[in-house]
């Protein structure tokens, strides 16, 4: 099959064997999305070699004899599915204590020891797969993974209508976070630098705030979604004493942080990663969020390198690849 292969910080289109793990479900990719993590992997953020990509919607091609886990329904060949990216062992201390996304021997789709989705086919354990509702288009379903990541914030903290919430960053993930936070009716403001980002927020009635207008020590909850030292510095300045600072992006390398001030101000810091797929699918099914407004371009798998070049351009939000 054709696939986009990453090795030594370089991607190339190559022919590789179709995946054939006997205990996993074979999925034909319908659409896959390029996210910031993929771009960072190409830059060397993590030493990964293999097929990249982890945001996808696909079609079940073959199912092993293993029964579907309780609550997932019965998958069948031809079903459209999306998939959670962490494949876990179900045996380690983290798995046994309800923390499977932190499995000690996990593989991560297109990121850690598991070929990803910029290919004609991929494989995942049946427990990772979720059936896509009929009313959710492929163009929406491909956003399930990042939308779930956005929803994880609300799994970790209870955001109330009375909360003053600041979101720093309105890129690919930030746009989805803003849409989900707006559903809480909190007092939300978003720092968005680019006009396209600002226009998308304004179209949904989400209020924008300039960096220079962000008040110090005012905000009950601050979500940092830039993954940059400057974004963190702004978020740290904004959070009130005993407020909650949510870090939604990873940071490359080391960063200088004044931990003494964090202790003195008694700031709660929460790292936030993968989130719940079923609520994400239900939000799209009910049309409460619309991720398709983020789509800037779509390429064939054969033009995958061009797709990455487009995704890396400043201001680009979502680029899709379709085999």
BALOBA-1460 file (C-alpha; in Angstrom, 3 decimals):
// residues 323
<rec num="1" residu="x" x="0.000" y="0.000" z="0.000"/>
<rec num="2" residu="x" x="1.018" y="3.649" z="-0.380"/>
<rec num="3" residu="x" x="1.999" y="5.522" z="2.769"/>
<rec num="4" residu="x" x="3.762" y="8.673" z="3.942"/>
<rec num="5" residu="x" x="6.879" y="7.453" z="5.709"/>
<rec num="6" residu="x" x="8.878" y="9.582" z="8.160"/>
<rec num="7" residu="x" x="12.558" y="8.861" z="8.730"/>
<rec num="8" residu="x" x="15.382" y="11.173" z="9.800"/>
<rec num="9" residu="x" x="13.053" y="14.203" z="9.764"/>
<rec num="10" residu="x" x="12.083" y="13.594" z="6.149"/>
<rec num="11" residu="x" x="8.799" y="12.326" z="4.731"/>
<rec num="12" residu="x" x="8.463" y="10.361" z="1.515"/>
<rec num="13" residu="x" x="5.714" y="8.508" z="-0.300"/>
<rec num="14" residu="x" x="6.580" y="4.830" z="-0.452"/>
<rec num="15" residu="x" x="5.110" y="1.372" z="-0.881"/>
<rec num="16" residu="x" x="4.964" y="-0.672" z="2.319"/>
<rec num="17" residu="x" x="3.181" y="-3.921" z="3.237"/>
<rec num="18" residu="x" x="-0.463" y="-3.668" z="4.254"/>
<rec num="19" residu="x" x="-0.803" y="-4.122" z="8.065"/>
<rec num="20" residu="x" x="-1.690" y="-7.690" z="9.036"/>
<rec num="21" residu="x" x="-1.865" y="-7.956" z="12.824"/>
<rec num="22" residu="x" x="-4.171" y="-10.927" z="13.480"/>
<rec num="23" residu="x" x="-5.757" y="-9.465" z="16.618"/>
<rec num="24" residu="x" x="-6.636" y="-5.994" z="15.290"/>
<rec num="25" residu="x" x="-9.222" y="-4.425" z="12.986"/>
<rec num="26" residu="x" x="-8.148" y="-3.442" z="9.483"/>
<rec num="27" residu="x" x="-9.442" y="-0.001" z="8.505"/>
<rec num="28" residu="x" x="-9.364" y="1.653" z="5.097"/>
<rec num="29" residu="x" x="-8.617" y="5.356" z="5.476"/>
<rec num="30" residu="x" x="-11.239" y="7.724" z="4.045"/>
<rec num="31" residu="x" x="-9.759" y="10.997" z="5.289"/>
<rec num="32" residu="x" x="-6.860" y="11.921" z="7.577"/>
<rec num="33" residu="x" x="-5.923" y="15.297" z="9.035"/>
<rec num="34" residu="x" x="-2.531" y="16.941" z="9.496"/>
<rec num="35" residu="x" x="-2.101" y="18.426" z="12.956"/>
<rec num="36" residu="x" x="0.634" y="20.359" z="14.723"/>
<rec num="37" residu="x" x="2.056" y="17.166" z="16.236"/>
<rec num="38" residu="x" x="2.655" y="15.764" z="12.750"/>
<rec num="39" residu="x" x="4.475" y="18.936" z="11.725"/>
<rec num="40" residu="x" x="6.577" y="18.828" z="14.891"/>
<rec num="41" residu="x" x="7.470" y="15.169" z="14.298"/>
<rec num="42" residu="x" x="8.888" y="16.138" z="10.915"/>
<rec num="43" residu="x" x="10.974" y="18.802" z="12.687"/>
<rec num="44" residu="x" x="12.338" y="16.204" z="15.121"/>
<rec num="45" residu="x" x="10.129" y="16.823" z="18.165"/>
<rec num="46" residu="x" x="10.206" y="13.062" z="18.874"/>
<rec num="47" residu="x" x="12.492" y="10.413" z="17.347"/>
<rec num="48" residu="x" x="9.856" y="8.514" z="15.363"/>
<rec num="49" residu="x" x="10.294" y="6.405" z="12.246"/>
<rec num="50" residu="x" x="7.270" y="5.038" z="10.398"/>
<rec num="51" residu="x" x="3.940" y="6.082" z="8.928"/>
<rec num="52" residu="x" x="2.765" y="9.303" z="10.541"/>
<rec num="53" residu="x" x="-0.767" y="10.598" z="11.099"/>
<rec num="54" residu="x" x="-3.347" y="9.950" z="13.816"/>
<rec num="55" residu="x" x="-6.486" y="11.966" z="13.001"/>
<rec num="56" residu="x" x="-8.697" y="9.910" z="10.701"/>
<rec num="57" residu="x" x="-12.043" y="8.546" z="9.658"/>
<rec num="58" residu="x" x="-12.078" y="5.185" z="7.937"/>
<rec num="59" residu="x" x="-14.088" y="2.149" z="6.921"/>
<rec num="60" residu="x" x="-13.848" y="-1.277" z="8.541"/>
<rec num="61" residu="x" x="-12.407" y="-3.788" z="6.070"/>
<rec num="62" residu="x" x="-11.771" y="-6.839" z="8.255"/>
<rec num="63" residu="x" x="-12.573" y="-7.754" z="11.869"/>
<rec num="64" residu="x" x="-10.924" y="-10.374" z="14.048"/>
<rec num="65" residu="x" x="-13.078" y="-12.900" z="15.941"/>
<rec num="66" residu="x" x="-12.691" y="-10.849" z="19.137"/>
<rec num="67" residu="x" x="-16.067" y="-9.595" z="20.416"/>
<rec num="68" residu="x" x="-16.751" y="-5.875" z="20.669"/>
<rec num="69" residu="x" x="-16.217" y="-4.480" z="24.174"/>
<rec num="70" residu="x" x="-19.300" y="-3.623" z="26.176"/>
<rec num="71" residu="x" x="-20.787" y="-0.251" z="25.278"/>
<rec num="72" residu="x" x="-19.269" y="0.001" z="21.788"/>
<rec num="73" residu="x" x="-21.953" y="-1.898" z="19.888"/>
<rec num="74" residu="x" x="-21.216" y="-4.489" z="17.251"/>
<rec num="75" residu="x" x="-18.853" y="-3.295" z="14.543"/>
<rec num="76" residu="x" x="-19.222" y="-4.802" z="11.103"/>
<rec num="77" residu="x" x="-17.397" y="-4.596" z="7.804"/>
<rec num="78" residu="x" x="-18.361" y="-1.392" z="6.015"/>
<rec num="79" residu="x" x="-18.922" y="0.661" z="9.171"/>
<rec num="80" residu="x" x="-17.330" y="4.091" z="9.286"/>
<rec num="81" residu="x" x="-15.100" y="4.463" z="12.329"/>
<rec num="82" residu="x" x="-12.733" y="6.801" z="14.123"/>
<rec num="83" residu="x" x="-10.066" y="5.597" z="16.508"/>
<rec num="84" residu="x" x="-8.439" y="6.488" z="19.806"/>
<rec num="85" residu="x" x="-4.701" y="6.799" z="19.320"/>
<rec num="86" residu="x" x="-3.371" y="4.978" z="22.405"/>
<rec num="87" residu="x" x="-3.236" y="1.183" z="22.093"/>
<rec num="88" residu="x" x="-2.846" y="-0.201" z="25.605"/>
<rec num="89" residu="x" x="-1.954" y="-3.430" z="27.413"/>
<rec num="90" residu="x" x="-4.837" y="-3.530" z="29.959"/>
<rec num="91" residu="x" x="-2.422" y="-5.149" z="32.431"/>
<rec num="92" residu="x" x="-0.077" y="-2.498" z="33.848"/>
<rec num="93" residu="x" x="-0.720" y="-0.429" z="36.979"/>
<rec num="94" residu="x" x="-1.961" y="2.555" z="34.967"/>
<rec num="95" residu="x" x="-4.436" y="0.496" z="32.941"/>
<rec num="96" residu="x" x="-5.717" y="-1.396" z="35.975"/>
<rec num="97" residu="x" x="-6.309" y="1.854" z="37.852"/>
<rec num="98" residu="x" x="-8.341" y="3.626" z="35.193"/>
<rec num="99" residu="x" x="-5.548" y="5.528" z="33.457"/>
<rec num="100" residu="x" x="-5.225" y="3.650" z="30.147"/>
<rec num="101" residu="x" x="-3.999" y="6.656" z="28.152"/>
<rec num="102" residu="x" x="-0.931" y="6.502" z="30.403"/>
<rec num="103" residu="x" x="-0.347" y="2.779" z="29.829"/>
<rec num="104" residu="x" x="3.275" y="1.957" z="30.593"/>
<rec num="105" residu="x" x="3.701" y="-0.004" z="27.352"/>
<rec num="106" residu="x" x="1.298" y="1.876" z="25.093"/>
<rec num="107" residu="x" x="1.865" y="2.434" z="21.428"/>
<rec num="108" residu="x" x="0.532" y="5.652" z="19.931"/>
<rec num="109" residu="x" x="-0.889" y="5.844" z="16.430"/>
<rec num="110" residu="x" x="1.580" y="7.568" z="14.145"/>
<rec num="111" residu="x" x="3.649" y="8.820" z="17.086"/>
<rec num="112" residu="x" x="5.131" y="5.985" z="19.176"/>
<rec num="113" residu="x" x="5.886" y="2.492" z="17.813"/>
<rec num="114" residu="x" x="2.712" y="2.228" z="15.704"/>
<rec num="115" residu="x" x="2.245" y="3.116" z="12.048"/>
<rec num="116" residu="x" x="-0.272" y="5.882" z="11.519"/>
<rec num="117" residu="x" x="-2.973" y="7.004" z="9.149"/>
<rec num="118" residu="x" x="-1.339" y="8.777" z="6.204"/>
<rec num="119" residu="x" x="-1.691" y="5.536" z="4.301"/>
<rec num="120" residu="x" x="-4.307" y="3.519" z="2.480"/>
<rec num="121" residu="x" x="-4.945" y="1.311" z="5.527"/>
<rec num="122" residu="x" x="-4.298" y="1.263" z="9.251"/>
<rec num="123" residu="x" x="-4.963" y="-1.164" z="12.110"/>
<rec num="124" residu="x" x="-6.133" y="-0.681" z="15.678"/>
<rec num="125" residu="x" x="-7.520" y="-2.861" z="18.473"/>
<rec num="126" residu="x" x="-11.305" y="-3.069" z="18.308"/>
<rec num="127" residu="x" x="-11.506" y="-1.381" z="21.729"/>
<rec num="128" residu="x" x="-10.047" y="1.775" z="20.168"/>
<rec num="129" residu="x" x="-12.703" y="2.151" z="17.485"/>
<rec num="130" residu="x" x="-15.931" y="4.144" z="17.599"/>
<rec num="131" residu="x" x="-18.689" y="3.933" z="15.015"/>
<rec num="132" residu="x" x="-19.471" y="7.237" z="13.309"/>
<rec num="133" residu="x" x="-23.152" y="8.303" z="13.329"/>
<rec num="134" residu="x" x="-24.735" y="8.420" z="9.879"/>
<rec num="135" residu="x" x="-25.392" y="12.164" z="10.085"/>
<rec num="136" residu="x" x="-21.729" y="12.986" z="10.767"/>
<rec num="137" residu="x" x="-19.894" y="13.490" z="7.481"/>
<rec num="138" residu="x" x="-16.343" y="12.328" z="6.841"/>
<rec num="139" residu="x" x="-15.311" y="15.975" z="6.832"/>
<rec num="140" residu="x" x="-16.576" y="16.313" z="10.387"/>
<rec num="141" residu="x" x="-15.600" y="12.875" z="11.683"/>
<rec num="142" residu="x" x="-11.933" y="13.370" z="10.817"/>
<rec num="143" residu="x" x="-11.867" y="15.989" z="13.606"/>
<rec num="144" residu="x" x="-13.015" y="13.561" z="16.318"/>
<rec num="145" residu="x" x="-9.586" y="13.069" z="17.890"/>
<rec num="146" residu="x" x="-8.699" y="16.776" z="18.295"/>
<rec num="147" residu="x" x="-12.268" y="17.636" z="19.313"/>
<rec num="148" residu="x" x="-12.068" y="14.950" z="21.999"/>
<rec num="149" residu="x" x="-8.778" y="16.477" z="23.154"/>
<rec num="150" residu="x" x="-10.535" y="19.836" z="23.452"/>
<rec num="151" residu="x" x="-13.307" y="18.240" z="25.532"/>
<rec num="152" residu="x" x="-10.777" y="16.694" z="27.902"/>
<rec num="153" residu="x" x="-10.463" y="20.094" z="29.584"/>
<rec num="154" residu="x" x="-14.046" y="19.796" z="30.788"/>
<rec num="155" residu="x" x="-13.410" y="16.221" z="31.925"/>
<rec num="156" residu="x" x="-10.609" y="17.511" z="34.155"/>
<rec num="157" residu="x" x="-12.173" y="20.664" z="35.592"/>
<rec num="158" residu="x" x="-15.722" y="21.895" z="36.124"/>
<rec num="159" residu="x" x="-16.108" y="25.145" z="34.203"/>
<rec num="160" residu="x" x="-19.042" y="27.213" z="35.462"/>
<rec num="161" residu="x" x="-20.964" y="30.041" z="33.751"/>
<rec num="162" residu="x" x="-19.533" y="32.422" z="36.360"/>
<rec num="163" residu="x" x="-15.920" y="31.528" z="35.517"/>
<rec num="164" residu="x" x="-13.729" y="34.029" z="33.691"/>
<rec num="165" residu="x" x="-11.869" y="31.896" z="31.158"/>
<rec num="166" residu="x" x="-8.997" y="32.955" z="28.911"/>
<rec num="167" residu="x" x="-7.829" y="30.855" z="25.968"/>
<rec num="168" residu="x" x="-4.360" y="31.697" z="24.676"/>
<rec num="169" residu="x" x="-4.036" y="30.512" z="21.090"/>
<rec num="170" residu="x" x="-6.612" y="30.072" z="18.329"/>
<rec num="171" residu="x" x="-4.900" y="27.732" z="15.907"/>
<rec num="172" residu="x" x="-5.990" y="24.238" z="14.897"/>
<rec num="173" residu="x" x="-6.705" y="22.969" z="18.398"/>
<rec num="174" residu="x" x="-7.493" y="26.373" z="19.881"/>
<rec num="175" residu="x" x="-10.445" y="26.837" z="17.532"/>
<rec num="176" residu="x" x="-11.979" y="23.561" z="18.714"/>
<rec num="177" residu="x" x="-11.294" y="24.414" z="22.348"/>
<rec num="178" residu="x" x="-13.035" y="27.759" z="21.882"/>
<rec num="179" residu="x" x="-16.138" y="26.110" z="20.408"/>
<rec num="180" residu="x" x="-16.387" y="23.617" z="23.277"/>
<rec num="181" residu="x" x="-15.716" y="26.188" z="26.012"/>
<rec num="182" residu="x" x="-18.382" y="28.472" z="24.551"/>
<rec num="183" residu="x" x="-20.959" y="25.747" z="25.248"/>
<rec num="184" residu="x" x="-20.379" y="26.172" z="29.004"/>
<rec num="185" residu="x" x="-21.645" y="29.795" z="28.913"/>
<rec num="186" residu="x" x="-18.529" y="30.879" z="30.790"/>
<rec num="187" residu="x" x="-17.140" y="34.411" z="30.431"/>
<rec num="188" residu="x" x="-14.739" y="33.451" z="27.627"/>
<rec num="189" residu="x" x="-12.092" y="35.533" z="25.875"/>
<rec num="190" residu="x" x="-9.624" y="34.259" z="23.276"/>
<rec num="191" residu="x" x="-6.217" y="35.629" z="22.328"/>
<rec num="192" residu="x" x="-6.052" y="35.216" z="18.546"/>
<rec num="193" residu="x" x="-3.294" y="36.862" z="16.531"/>
<rec num="194" residu="x" x="-4.358" y="36.197" z="12.942"/>
<rec num="195" residu="x" x="-7.342" y="37.712" z="11.155"/>
<rec num="196" residu="x" x="-8.576" y="34.343" z="9.874"/>
<rec num="197" residu="x" x="-8.611" y="33.015" z="13.426"/>
<rec num="198" residu="x" x="-10.396" y="36.122" z="14.652"/>
<rec num="199" residu="x" x="-13.008" y="35.929" z="11.894"/>
<rec num="200" residu="x" x="-13.830" y="32.305" z="12.736"/>
<rec num="201" residu="x" x="-14.261" y="33.162" z="16.408"/>
<rec num="202" residu="x" x="-16.365" y="36.247" z="15.707"/>
<rec num="203" residu="x" x="-18.645" y="34.241" z="13.405"/>
<rec num="204" residu="x" x="-19.584" y="32.084" z="16.405"/>
<rec num="205" residu="x" x="-20.003" y="35.036" z="18.749"/>
<rec num="206" residu="x" x="-16.811" y="34.235" z="20.672"/>
<rec num="207" residu="x" x="-15.125" y="37.330" z="22.040"/>
<rec num="208" residu="x" x="-11.518" y="38.188" z="21.225"/>
<rec num="209" residu="x" x="-9.030" y="39.995" z="23.436"/>
<rec num="210" residu="x" x="-5.724" y="41.552" z="22.414"/>
<rec num="211" residu="x" x="-2.604" y="40.411" z="24.246"/>
<rec num="212" residu="x" x="-1.992" y="43.891" z="25.611"/>
<rec num="213" residu="x" x="-5.499" y="43.969" z="27.094"/>
<rec num="214" residu="x" x="-5.141" y="40.742" z="29.087"/>
<rec num="215" residu="x" x="-5.412" y="41.749" z="32.730"/>
<rec num="216" residu="x" x="-2.963" y="40.318" z="35.243"/>
<rec num="217" residu="x" x="-4.345" y="38.054" z="37.969"/>
<rec num="218" residu="x" x="-7.916" y="38.288" z="36.633"/>
<rec num="219" residu="x" x="-8.794" y="34.923" z="35.144"/>
<rec num="220" residu="x" x="-10.215" y="31.917" z="37.000"/>
<rec num="221" residu="x" x="-9.154" y="29.470" z="34.265"/>
<rec num="222" residu="x" x="-6.508" y="29.994" z="31.591"/>
<rec num="223" residu="x" x="-5.983" y="27.481" z="28.778"/>
<rec num="224" residu="x" x="-2.594" y="27.709" z="27.043"/>
<rec num="225" residu="x" x="-2.833" y="26.233" z="23.538"/>
<rec num="226" residu="x" x="0.170" y="27.696" z="21.720"/>
<rec num="227" residu="x" x="2.967" y="25.484" z="23.015"/>
<rec num="228" residu="x" x="5.250" y="28.533" z="22.983"/>
<rec num="229" residu="x" x="7.206" y="30.231" z="25.790"/>
<rec num="230" residu="x" x="5.450" y="33.502" z="24.972"/>
<rec num="231" residu="x" x="2.038" y="31.895" z="25.234"/>
<rec num="232" residu="x" x="2.924" y="30.338" z="28.575"/>
<rec num="233" residu="x" x="4.246" y="33.652" z="29.899"/>
<rec num="234" residu="x" x="1.004" y="35.407" z="28.968"/>
<rec num="235" residu="x" x="-1.094" y="32.639" z="30.511"/>
<rec num="236" residu="x" x="0.959" y="32.682" z="33.707"/>
<rec num="237" residu="x" x="0.571" y="36.431" z="34.002"/>
<rec num="238" residu="x" x="-3.184" y="36.237" z="33.505"/>
<rec num="239" residu="x" x="-4.128" y="33.511" z="35.979"/>
<rec num="240" residu="x" x="-5.396" y="34.674" z="39.357"/>
<rec num="241" residu="x" x="-4.061" y="33.282" z="42.638"/>
<rec num="242" residu="x" x="-5.544" y="29.810" z="43.205"/>
<rec num="243" residu="x" x="-6.731" y="29.772" z="39.613"/>
<rec num="244" residu="x" x="-6.294" y="26.843" z="37.229"/>
<rec num="245" residu="x" x="-3.817" y="26.920" z="34.351"/>
<rec num="246" residu="x" x="-4.443" y="24.221" z="31.724"/>
<rec num="247" residu="x" x="-1.527" y="23.332" z="29.451"/>
<rec num="248" residu="x" x="-3.001" y="21.934" z="26.251"/>
<rec num="249" residu="x" x="0.109" y="21.872" z="24.047"/>
<rec num="250" residu="x" x="3.466" y="20.207" z="24.474"/>
<rec num="251" residu="x" x="6.630" y="22.317" z="24.578"/>
<rec num="252" residu="x" x="9.748" y="21.492" z="22.647"/>
<rec num="253" residu="x" x="12.912" y="21.574" z="24.738"/>
<rec num="254" residu="x" x="13.213" y="23.292" z="28.101"/>
<rec num="255" residu="x" x="11.454" y="26.453" z="29.218"/>
<rec num="256" residu="x" x="12.300" y="28.903" z="31.978"/>
<rec num="257" residu="x" x="9.541" y="28.991" z="34.600"/>
<rec num="258" residu="x" x="9.401" y="30.923" z="37.873"/>
<rec num="259" residu="x" x="8.133" y="28.122" z="40.082"/>
<rec num="260" residu="x" x="8.443" y="30.221" z="43.235"/>
<rec num="261" residu="x" x="5.708" y="32.562" z="42.007"/>
<rec num="262" residu="x" x="3.531" y="29.562" z="41.151"/>
<rec num="263" residu="x" x="3.928" y="28.304" z="44.721"/>
<rec num="264" residu="x" x="3.256" y="31.727" z="46.233"/>
<rec num="265" residu="x" x="0.158" y="32.265" z="44.067"/>
<rec num="266" residu="x" x="-1.002" y="28.672" z="44.712"/>
<rec num="267" residu="x" x="-1.703" y="28.144" z="41.020"/>
<rec num="268" residu="x" x="-3.166" y="24.810" z="39.937"/>
<rec num="269" residu="x" x="-1.429" y="23.545" z="36.790"/>
<rec num="270" residu="x" x="-3.044" y="20.765" z="34.773"/>
<rec num="271" residu="x" x="-1.600" y="18.983" z="31.771"/>
<rec num="272" residu="x" x="-4.276" y="17.928" z="29.288"/>
<rec num="273" residu="x" x="-3.993" y="15.372" z="26.488"/>
<rec num="274" residu="x" x="-6.377" y="12.903" z="24.875"/>
<rec num="275" residu="x" x="-10.104" y="13.072" z="25.498"/>
<rec num="276" residu="x" x="-13.461" y="11.254" z="25.177"/>
<rec num="277" residu="x" x="-14.560" y="10.252" z="21.662"/>
<rec num="278" residu="x" x="-18.257" y="9.531" z="22.232"/>
<rec num="279" residu="x" x="-19.081" y="13.043" z="23.541"/>
<rec num="280" residu="x" x="-17.138" y="14.503" z="20.617"/>
<rec num="281" residu="x" x="-19.172" y="12.477" z="18.124"/>
<rec num="282" residu="x" x="-22.417" y="13.476" z="19.849"/>
<rec num="283" residu="x" x="-21.503" y="17.167" z="19.677"/>
<rec num="284" residu="x" x="-20.962" y="16.879" z="15.939"/>
<rec num="285" residu="x" x="-24.101" y="14.793" z="15.491"/>
<rec num="286" residu="x" x="-26.133" y="17.501" z="17.234"/>
<rec num="287" residu="x" x="-24.368" y="20.225" z="15.199"/>
<rec num="288" residu="x" x="-23.361" y="22.043" z="18.397"/>
<rec num="289" residu="x" x="-19.856" y="22.392" z="16.993"/>
<rec num="290" residu="x" x="-18.697" y="22.721" z="13.403"/>
<rec num="291" residu="x" x="-15.063" y="21.763" z="12.827"/>
<rec num="292" residu="x" x="-15.365" y="21.827" z="9.030"/>
<rec num="293" residu="x" x="-14.871" y="25.604" z="8.972"/>
<rec num="294" residu="x" x="-11.208" y="24.909" z="9.762"/>
<rec num="295" residu="x" x="-10.554" y="22.989" z="6.525"/>
<rec num="296" residu="x" x="-8.212" y="24.971" z="4.280"/>
<rec num="297" residu="x" x="-7.240" y="22.354" z="1.722"/>
<rec num="298" residu="x" x="-7.376" y="18.681" z="0.784"/>
<rec num="299" residu="x" x="-4.827" y="16.568" z="-1.084"/>
<rec num="300" residu="x" x="-4.559" y="13.027" z="-2.364"/>
<rec num="301" residu="x" x="-2.160" y="10.692" z="-0.595"/>
<rec num="302" residu="x" x="0.043" y="10.799" z="-3.695"/>
<rec num="303" residu="x" x="0.402" y="14.553" z="-3.106"/>
<rec num="304" residu="x" x="1.026" y="14.067" z="0.612"/>
<rec num="305" residu="x" x="4.319" y="15.958" z="0.625"/>
<rec num="306" residu="x" x="2.569" y="18.958" z="-0.940"/>
<rec num="307" residu="x" x="-0.093" y="18.610" z="1.746"/>
<rec num="308" residu="x" x="2.562" y="18.933" z="4.453"/>
<rec num="309" residu="x" x="4.052" y="21.961" z="2.740"/>
<rec num="310" residu="x" x="0.610" y="23.568" z="2.709"/>
<rec num="311" residu="x" x="-0.054" y="22.680" z="6.343"/>
<rec num="312" residu="x" x="3.258" y="24.234" z="7.394"/>
<rec num="313" residu="x" x="2.401" y="27.612" z="5.862"/>
<rec num="314" residu="x" x="1.721" y="30.356" z="8.397"/>
<rec num="315" residu="x" x="-1.960" y="30.789" z="9.169"/>
<rec num="316" residu="x" x="-3.036" y="27.431" z="7.733"/>
<rec num="317" residu="x" x="-5.510" y="25.590" z="9.932"/>
<rec num="318" residu="x" x="-6.529" y="22.120" z="8.747"/>
<rec num="319" residu="x" x="-5.254" y="20.240" z="5.713"/>
<rec num="320" residu="x" x="-6.757" y="16.841" z="4.920"/>
<rec num="321" residu="x" x="-5.292" y="13.884" z="3.050"/>
<rec num="322" residu="x" x="-7.514" y="11.439" z="1.189"/>
<rec num="323" residu="x" x="-6.051" y="8.194" z="-0.219"/>
